[in-house]
Amino acid sequence: MPKMNVILVDYENVQVNLDILRSVNIEDLEIYIFIGKNQKNIPVELADNILKLKSKVQLIRIEGTGKDALDFHIAYFIGKLSKENENYFFHIISKDTGFDVLIEYLKKEKIKCLREEKIEEVPIIKKNEAIPITKKLKAETILQKAKIFKEILEKSSNKPKKEKALISQMIT
Protein backbone atom coordinates (compact mmCIF):
# COMPACT_ATOMS: atom_id res chain seq x y z
CA MET A 1 0.00 0.00 0.00
CA PRO A 2 1.45 3.42 -0.96
CA LYS A 3 2.31 5.96 1.69
CA MET A 4 -0.40 8.56 2.39
CA ASN A 5 0.78 12.02 3.47
CA VAL A 6 -1.55 13.55 6.03
CA ILE A 7 -1.14 17.29 6.53
CA LEU A 8 -2.55 18.77 9.74
CA VAL A 9 -2.57 22.58 9.72
CA ASP A 10 -2.57 24.59 12.95
CA TYR A 11 -4.46 27.48 11.35
CA GLU A 12 -4.34 29.57 14.53
CA ASN A 13 -0.58 29.53 14.17
CA VAL A 14 0.08 29.31 10.41
CA GLN A 15 -2.08 30.39 7.48
CA VAL A 16 -1.65 28.26 4.36
CA ASN A 17 -1.96 28.81 0.65
CA LEU A 18 -3.29 25.65 -0.97
CA ASP A 19 -2.47 26.94 -4.49
CA ILE A 20 0.88 25.16 -4.13
CA LEU A 21 -0.92 21.81 -4.29
CA ARG A 22 -1.59 22.23 -8.01
CA SER A 23 1.80 20.68 -8.77
CA VAL A 24 1.30 17.70 -6.45
CA ASN A 25 -0.49 14.39 -6.94
CA ILE A 26 -3.26 15.00 -4.43
CA GLU A 27 -4.24 11.34 -4.50
CA ASP A 28 -1.45 10.79 -1.96
CA LEU A 29 -2.63 13.58 0.36
CA GLU A 30 -5.19 14.20 3.05
CA ILE A 31 -5.38 17.69 4.54
CA TYR A 32 -6.99 18.71 7.81
CA ILE A 33 -7.16 22.41 8.63
CA PHE A 34 -7.81 23.03 12.32
CA ILE A 35 -9.51 26.35 13.03
CA GLY A 36 -9.93 27.77 16.52
CA LYS A 37 -13.31 28.76 17.95
CA ASN A 38 -12.40 32.46 17.87
CA GLN A 39 -11.43 32.42 14.19
CA LYS A 40 -14.58 33.74 12.58
CA ASN A 41 -13.47 33.99 8.93
CA ILE A 42 -11.22 32.33 6.41
CA PRO A 43 -9.88 34.03 3.26
CA VAL A 44 -11.89 33.59 0.05
CA GLU A 45 -8.81 32.08 -1.66
CA LEU A 46 -8.62 29.34 0.97
CA ALA A 47 -12.35 28.63 0.63
CA ASP A 48 -12.01 28.44 -3.17
CA ASN A 49 -9.10 26.00 -2.91
CA ILE A 50 -10.96 23.84 -0.41
CA LEU A 51 -13.88 23.62 -2.85
CA LYS A 52 -11.52 22.69 -5.70
CA LEU A 53 -9.80 19.98 -3.65
CA LYS A 54 -13.17 18.61 -2.49
CA SER A 55 -12.78 15.46 -0.41
CA LYS A 56 -9.03 15.87 0.13
CA VAL A 57 -9.41 18.80 2.58
CA GLN A 58 -11.42 18.93 5.77
CA LEU A 59 -11.96 21.97 7.97
CA ILE A 60 -12.11 21.06 11.63
CA ARG A 61 -13.49 23.80 13.84
CA ILE A 62 -12.53 23.48 17.49
CA GLU A 63 -15.50 23.93 19.82
CA GLY A 64 -13.71 24.86 23.01
CA THR A 65 -11.14 27.47 23.89
CA GLY A 66 -8.12 27.35 26.09
CA LYS A 67 -4.37 27.07 26.03
CA ASP A 68 -3.31 24.49 23.43
CA ALA A 69 -6.91 23.34 22.75
CA LEU A 70 -6.25 23.17 19.02
CA ASP A 71 -2.91 21.38 19.56
CA PHE A 72 -4.64 18.65 21.58
CA HIS A 73 -7.12 18.12 18.74
CA ILE A 74 -4.25 17.66 16.28
CA ALA A 75 -2.60 15.16 18.64
CA TYR A 76 -5.89 13.26 18.95
CA PHE A 77 -6.32 13.11 15.17
CA ILE A 78 -2.80 11.73 14.73
CA GLY A 79 -3.54 9.02 17.29
CA LYS A 80 -6.89 8.17 15.71
CA LEU A 81 -5.63 8.15 12.12
CA SER A 82 -2.44 6.23 12.93
CA LYS A 83 -4.59 3.38 14.24
CA GLU A 84 -6.55 3.33 10.94
CA ASN A 85 -3.52 3.06 8.67
CA GLU A 86 0.13 2.39 9.47
CA ASN A 87 1.23 3.84 6.10
CA TYR A 88 0.25 7.38 7.06
CA PHE A 89 3.02 9.97 7.22
CA PHE A 90 1.89 12.95 9.30
CA HIS A 91 2.99 16.54 8.69
CA ILE A 92 2.05 19.12 11.32
CA ILE A 93 2.13 22.61 9.82
CA SER A 94 2.84 24.92 12.74
CA LYS A 95 5.48 27.23 14.17
CA ASP A 96 4.63 25.85 17.62
CA THR A 97 7.70 23.94 18.82
CA GLY A 98 5.55 22.32 21.52
CA PHE A 99 4.68 19.67 18.92
CA ASP A 100 8.31 18.52 18.81
CA VAL A 101 7.97 16.54 22.06
CA LEU A 102 4.93 14.74 20.64
CA ILE A 103 6.80 14.02 17.40
CA GLU A 104 9.74 12.46 19.27
CA TYR A 105 7.33 10.19 21.11
CA LEU A 106 5.54 9.24 17.87
CA LYS A 107 8.85 8.31 16.26
CA LYS A 108 9.58 5.92 19.14
CA GLU A 109 6.16 4.37 18.51
CA LYS A 110 7.10 3.94 14.80
CA ILE A 111 4.58 6.60 13.69
CA LYS A 112 6.06 8.82 10.98
CA CYS A 113 5.59 12.49 11.75
CA LEU A 114 7.33 15.80 11.03
CA ARG A 115 6.62 19.42 11.87
CA GLU A 116 7.07 21.99 9.14
CA GLU A 117 6.48 25.72 9.52
CA LYS A 118 5.13 26.08 5.97
CA ILE A 119 3.15 23.73 3.77
CA GLU A 120 5.81 24.29 1.09
CA GLU A 121 8.32 22.44 3.32
CA VAL A 122 6.40 19.13 3.19
CA PRO A 123 8.78 16.83 1.27
CA ILE A 124 6.22 15.61 -1.30
CA ILE A 125 5.34 19.24 -2.10
CA LYS A 126 8.92 20.50 -1.96
CA LYS A 127 10.04 17.71 -4.33
CA ASN A 128 7.47 18.74 -6.93
CA GLU A 129 8.36 22.42 -6.60
CA ALA A 130 12.09 21.75 -7.05
CA ILE A 131 11.88 21.10 -10.79
CA PRO A 132 14.90 22.75 -12.45
CA ILE A 133 14.18 26.03 -14.20
CA THR A 134 15.37 24.57 -17.53
CA LYS A 135 12.50 22.07 -17.45
CA LYS A 136 9.95 24.75 -16.64
CA LEU A 137 10.95 27.05 -19.50
CA LYS A 138 10.46 26.20 -23.12
CA ALA A 139 13.67 25.23 -24.94
CA GLU A 140 13.31 28.03 -27.47
CA THR A 141 13.06 30.64 -24.71
CA ILE A 142 16.26 29.33 -23.15
CA LEU A 143 18.06 29.42 -26.48
CA GLN A 144 16.88 32.96 -27.17
CA LYS A 145 18.09 34.19 -23.80
CA ALA A 146 21.43 32.39 -24.21
CA LYS A 147 21.90 33.99 -27.62
CA ILE A 148 21.18 37.48 -26.23
CA PHE A 149 23.48 36.83 -23.25
CA LYS A 150 26.29 35.71 -25.61
CA GLU A 151 25.87 38.85 -27.74
CA ILE A 152 26.06 41.09 -24.68
CA LEU A 153 29.21 39.38 -23.40
CA GLU A 154 30.89 39.54 -26.81
CA LYS A 155 30.51 43.32 -26.97
CA SER A 156 33.88 44.89 -26.30
CA SER A 157 32.41 47.97 -24.67
CA ASN A 158 29.61 48.64 -22.24
CA LYS A 159 29.55 45.20 -20.59
CA PRO A 160 27.11 45.25 -17.68
CA LYS A 161 28.75 45.11 -14.26
CA LYS A 162 25.60 44.45 -12.24
CA GLU A 163 22.72 41.99 -12.61
CA LYS A 164 20.18 44.81 -13.01
CA ALA A 165 22.14 46.26 -15.95
CA LEU A 166 22.43 42.81 -17.56
CA ILE A 167 18.69 42.26 -17.28
CA SER A 168 18.04 45.70 -18.71
CA GLN A 169 20.25 44.93 -21.74
CA MET A 170 18.59 41.55 -22.25
CA ILE A 171 15.11 43.09 -22.27
CA THR A 172 15.95 45.87 -24.71
Short mmCIF file of the C-alpha atoms (twelve columns), coordinates in Angstrom:
data_MODEL
# 
_entry.id   MODEL 
# 
loop_
_atom_site.group_PDB 
_atom_site.id 
_atom_site.type_symbol 
_atom_site.label_atom_id 
_atom_site.label_alt_id 
_atom_site.label_comp_id 
_atom_site.label_asym_id 
_atom_site.label_seq_id 
_atom_site.Cartn_x 
_atom_site.Cartn_y 
_atom_site.Cartn_z 
_atom_site.pdbx_PDB_model_num 
ATOM 1   C CA . MET A 1   0.000   0.000  0.000   1 
ATOM 2   C CA . PRO A 2   1.448   3.422  -0.956  1 
ATOM 3   C CA . LYS A 3   2.312   5.963  1.689   1 
ATOM 4   C CA . MET A 4   -0.404  8.558  2.386   1 
ATOM 5   C CA . ASN A 5   0.775   12.018 3.469   1 
ATOM 6   C CA . VAL A 6   -1.551  13.552 6.029   1 
ATOM 7   C CA . ILE A 7   -1.141  17.286 6.530   1 
ATOM 8   C CA . LEU A 8   -2.550  18.770 9.738   1 
ATOM 9   C CA . VAL A 9   -2.575  22.576 9.724   1 
ATOM 10  C CA . ASP A 10  -2.566  24.593 12.954  1 
ATOM 11  C CA . TYR A 11  -4.456  27.481 11.345  1 
ATOM 12  C CA . GLU A 12  -4.339  29.567 14.535  1 
ATOM 13  C CA . ASN A 13  -0.577  29.526 14.173  1 
ATOM 14  C CA . VAL A 14  0.078   29.313 10.410  1 
ATOM 15  C CA . GLN A 15  -2.077  30.390 7.484   1 
ATOM 16  C CA . VAL A 16  -1.650  28.259 4.358   1 
ATOM 17  C CA . ASN A 17  -1.965  28.813 0.652   1 
ATOM 18  C CA . LEU A 18  -3.287  25.653 -0.973  1 
ATOM 19  C CA . ASP A 19  -2.465  26.943 -4.490  1 
ATOM 20  C CA . ILE A 20  0.879   25.164 -4.132  1 
ATOM 21  C CA . LEU A 21  -0.916  21.805 -4.290  1 
ATOM 22  C CA . ARG A 22  -1.593  22.227 -8.010  1 
ATOM 23  C CA . SER A 23  1.802   20.675 -8.765  1 
ATOM 24  C CA . VAL A 24  1.297   17.697 -6.446  1 
ATOM 25  C CA . ASN A 25  -0.488  14.390 -6.941  1 
ATOM 26  C CA . ILE A 26  -3.260  15.003 -4.432  1 
ATOM 27  C CA . GLU A 27  -4.241  11.337 -4.502  1 
ATOM 28  C CA . ASP A 28  -1.449  10.789 -1.965  1 
ATOM 29  C CA . LEU A 29  -2.632  13.582 0.361   1 
ATOM 30  C CA . GLU A 30  -5.194  14.204 3.049   1 
ATOM 31  C CA . ILE A 31  -5.379  17.688 4.544   1 
ATOM 32  C CA . TYR A 32  -6.994  18.708 7.810   1 
ATOM 33  C CA . ILE A 33  -7.159  22.410 8.632   1 
ATOM 34  C CA . PHE A 34  -7.812  23.028 12.317  1 
ATOM 35  C CA . ILE A 35  -9.513  26.348 13.031  1 
ATOM 36  C CA . GLY A 36  -9.931  27.775 16.519  1 
ATOM 37  C CA . LYS A 37  -13.310 28.756 17.947  1 
ATOM 38  C CA . ASN A 38  -12.399 32.461 17.870  1 
ATOM 39  C CA . GLN A 39  -11.427 32.418 14.191  1 
ATOM 40  C CA . LYS A 40  -14.577 33.740 12.582  1 
ATOM 41  C CA . ASN A 41  -13.470 33.995 8.927   1 
ATOM 42  C CA . ILE A 42  -11.216 32.333 6.408   1 
ATOM 43  C CA . PRO A 43  -9.882  34.031 3.258   1 
ATOM 44  C CA . VAL A 44  -11.892 33.590 0.048   1 
ATOM 45  C CA . GLU A 45  -8.813  32.080 -1.663  1 
ATOM 46  C CA . LEU A 46  -8.625  29.344 0.970   1 
ATOM 47  C CA . ALA A 47  -12.352 28.625 0.634   1 
ATOM 48  C CA . ASP A 48  -12.007 28.443 -3.174  1 
ATOM 49  C CA . ASN A 49  -9.102  26.001 -2.915  1 
ATOM 50  C CA . ILE A 50  -10.965 23.844 -0.407  1 
ATOM 51  C CA . LEU A 51  -13.877 23.621 -2.845  1 
ATOM 52  C CA . LYS A 52  -11.518 22.687 -5.703  1 
ATOM 53  C CA . LEU A 53  -9.797  19.980 -3.648  1 
ATOM 54  C CA . LYS A 54  -13.166 18.613 -2.486  1 
ATOM 55  C CA . SER A 55  -12.785 15.455 -0.408  1 
ATOM 56  C CA . LYS A 56  -9.032  15.872 0.133   1 
ATOM 57  C CA . VAL A 57  -9.415  18.798 2.578   1 
ATOM 58  C CA . GLN A 58  -11.423 18.929 5.773   1 
ATOM 59  C CA . LEU A 59  -11.955 21.970 7.967   1 
ATOM 60  C CA . ILE A 60  -12.115 21.058 11.626  1 
ATOM 61  C CA . ARG A 61  -13.489 23.798 13.837  1 
ATOM 62  C CA . ILE A 62  -12.531 23.478 17.485  1 
ATOM 63  C CA . GLU A 63  -15.500 23.930 19.818  1 
ATOM 64  C CA . GLY A 64  -13.714 24.856 23.006  1 
ATOM 65  C CA . THR A 65  -11.135 27.473 23.893  1 
ATOM 66  C CA . GLY A 66  -8.117  27.353 26.093  1 
ATOM 67  C CA . LYS A 67  -4.370  27.071 26.026  1 
ATOM 68  C CA . ASP A 68  -3.312  24.491 23.427  1 
ATOM 69  C CA . ALA A 69  -6.912  23.345 22.752  1 
ATOM 70  C CA . LEU A 70  -6.251  23.174 19.018  1 
ATOM 71  C CA . ASP A 71  -2.914  21.382 19.563  1 
ATOM 72  C CA . PHE A 72  -4.639  18.651 21.579  1 
ATOM 73  C CA . HIS A 73  -7.121  18.122 18.743  1 
ATOM 74  C CA . ILE A 74  -4.254  17.664 16.284  1 
ATOM 75  C CA . ALA A 75  -2.598  15.161 18.636  1 
ATOM 76  C CA . TYR A 76  -5.893  13.265 18.954  1 
ATOM 77  C CA . PHE A 77  -6.322  13.110 15.168  1 
ATOM 78  C CA . ILE A 78  -2.803  11.734 14.726  1 
ATOM 79  C CA . GLY A 79  -3.545  9.018  17.287  1 
ATOM 80  C CA . LYS A 80  -6.887  8.172  15.709  1 
ATOM 81  C CA . LEU A 81  -5.626  8.146  12.115  1 
ATOM 82  C CA . SER A 82  -2.440  6.225  12.933  1 
ATOM 83  C CA . LYS A 83  -4.590  3.379  14.239  1 
ATOM 84  C CA . GLU A 84  -6.545  3.326  10.943  1 
ATOM 85  C CA . ASN A 85  -3.519  3.061  8.674   1 
ATOM 86  C CA . GLU A 86  0.133   2.387  9.466   1 
ATOM 87  C CA . ASN A 87  1.234   3.841  6.097   1 
ATOM 88  C CA . TYR A 88  0.254   7.380  7.063   1 
ATOM 89  C CA . PHE A 89  3.016   9.970  7.222   1 
ATOM 90  C CA . PHE A 90  1.893   12.950 9.295   1 
ATOM 91  C CA . HIS A 91  2.985   16.537 8.694   1 
ATOM 92  C CA . ILE A 92  2.055   19.115 11.317  1 
ATOM 93  C CA . ILE A 93  2.131   22.609 9.821   1 
ATOM 94  C CA . SER A 94  2.838   24.924 12.738  1 
ATOM 95  C CA . LYS A 95  5.482   27.230 14.170  1 
ATOM 96  C CA . ASP A 96  4.627   25.853 17.616  1 
ATOM 97  C CA . THR A 97  7.699   23.943 18.817  1 
ATOM 98  C CA . GLY A 98  5.553   22.316 21.516  1 
ATOM 99  C CA . PHE A 99  4.677   19.670 18.916  1 
ATOM 100 C CA . ASP A 100 8.312   18.517 18.806  1 
ATOM 101 C CA . VAL A 101 7.970   16.538 22.056  1 
ATOM 102 C CA . LEU A 102 4.934   14.739 20.636  1 
ATOM 103 C CA . ILE A 103 6.803   14.020 17.401  1 
ATOM 104 C CA . GLU A 104 9.742   12.465 19.268  1 
ATOM 105 C CA . TYR A 105 7.332   10.188 21.107  1 
ATOM 106 C CA . LEU A 106 5.538   9.244  17.875  1 
ATOM 107 C CA . LYS A 107 8.848   8.310  16.263  1 
ATOM 108 C CA . LYS A 108 9.580   5.919  19.145  1 
ATOM 109 C CA . GLU A 109 6.162   4.373  18.507  1 
ATOM 110 C CA . LYS A 110 7.098   3.942  14.801  1 
ATOM 111 C CA . ILE A 111 4.584   6.595  13.693  1 
ATOM 112 C CA . LYS A 112 6.056   8.819  10.982  1 
ATOM 113 C CA . CYS A 113 5.593   12.491 11.748  1 
ATOM 114 C CA . LEU A 114 7.329   15.803 11.026  1 
ATOM 115 C CA . ARG A 115 6.620   19.419 11.866  1 
ATOM 116 C CA . GLU A 116 7.070   21.988 9.135   1 
ATOM 117 C CA . GLU A 117 6.479   25.719 9.517   1 
ATOM 118 C CA . LYS A 118 5.131   26.078 5.968   1 
ATOM 119 C CA . ILE A 119 3.146   23.725 3.769   1 
ATOM 120 C CA . GLU A 120 5.812   24.291 1.087   1 
ATOM 121 C CA . GLU A 121 8.319   22.436 3.316   1 
ATOM 122 C CA . VAL A 122 6.397   19.134 3.191   1 
ATOM 123 C CA . PRO A 123 8.775   16.826 1.271   1 
ATOM 124 C CA . ILE A 124 6.217   15.607 -1.305  1 
ATOM 125 C CA . ILE A 125 5.337   19.239 -2.102  1 
ATOM 126 C CA . LYS A 126 8.924   20.498 -1.957  1 
ATOM 127 C CA . LYS A 127 10.037  17.710 -4.330  1 
ATOM 128 C CA . ASN A 128 7.465   18.742 -6.926  1 
ATOM 129 C CA . GLU A 129 8.360   22.419 -6.601  1 
ATOM 130 C CA . ALA A 130 12.087  21.749 -7.049  1 
ATOM 131 C CA . ILE A 131 11.877  21.105 -10.786 1 
ATOM 132 C CA . PRO A 132 14.902  22.749 -12.445 1 
ATOM 133 C CA . ILE A 133 14.177  26.029 -14.199 1 
ATOM 134 C CA . THR A 134 15.372  24.573 -17.530 1 
ATOM 135 C CA . LYS A 135 12.501  22.071 -17.453 1 
ATOM 136 C CA . LYS A 136 9.951   24.751 -16.644 1 
ATOM 137 C CA . LEU A 137 10.945  27.051 -19.500 1 
ATOM 138 C CA . LYS A 138 10.463  26.197 -23.120 1 
ATOM 139 C CA . ALA A 139 13.666  25.234 -24.939 1 
ATOM 140 C CA . GLU A 140 13.309  28.028 -27.469 1 
ATOM 141 C CA . THR A 141 13.059  30.638 -24.714 1 
ATOM 142 C CA . ILE A 142 16.256  29.334 -23.152 1 
ATOM 143 C CA . LEU A 143 18.062  29.415 -26.484 1 
ATOM 144 C CA . GLN A 144 16.878  32.964 -27.175 1 
ATOM 145 C CA . LYS A 145 18.095  34.186 -23.800 1 
ATOM 146 C CA . ALA A 146 21.428  32.389 -24.215 1 
ATOM 147 C CA . LYS A 147 21.903  33.994 -27.622 1 
ATOM 148 C CA . ILE A 148 21.178  37.476 -26.230 1 
ATOM 149 C CA . PHE A 149 23.477  36.833 -23.253 1 
ATOM 150 C CA . LYS A 150 26.290  35.712 -25.609 1 
ATOM 151 C CA . GLU A 151 25.869  38.853 -27.735 1 
ATOM 152 C CA . ILE A 152 26.058  41.094 -24.677 1 
ATOM 153 C CA . LEU A 153 29.205  39.376 -23.401 1 
ATOM 154 C CA . GLU A 154 30.894  39.538 -26.811 1 
ATOM 155 C CA . LYS A 155 30.513  43.317 -26.968 1 
ATOM 156 C CA . SER A 156 33.880  44.885 -26.303 1 
ATOM 157 C CA . SER A 157 32.410  47.969 -24.670 1 
ATOM 158 C CA . ASN A 158 29.613  48.644 -22.244 1 
ATOM 159 C CA . LYS A 159 29.546  45.200 -20.587 1 
ATOM 160 C CA . PRO A 160 27.111  45.253 -17.681 1 
ATOM 161 C CA . LYS A 161 28.754  45.114 -14.262 1 
ATOM 162 C CA . LYS A 162 25.601  44.448 -12.236 1 
ATOM 163 C CA . GLU A 163 22.723  41.987 -12.610 1 
ATOM 164 C CA . LYS A 164 20.181  44.809 -13.012 1 
ATOM 165 C CA . ALA A 165 22.140  46.262 -15.945 1 
ATOM 166 C CA . LEU A 166 22.429  42.815 -17.562 1 
ATOM 167 C CA . ILE A 167 18.690  42.258 -17.277 1 
ATOM 168 C CA . SER A 168 18.043  45.696 -18.710 1 
ATOM 169 C CA . GLN A 169 20.247  44.931 -21.740 1 
ATOM 170 C CA . MET A 170 18.595  41.549 -22.247 1 
ATOM 171 C CA . ILE A 171 15.114  43.093 -22.269 1 
ATOM 172 C CA . THR A 172 15.946  45.872 -24.714 1 
# 
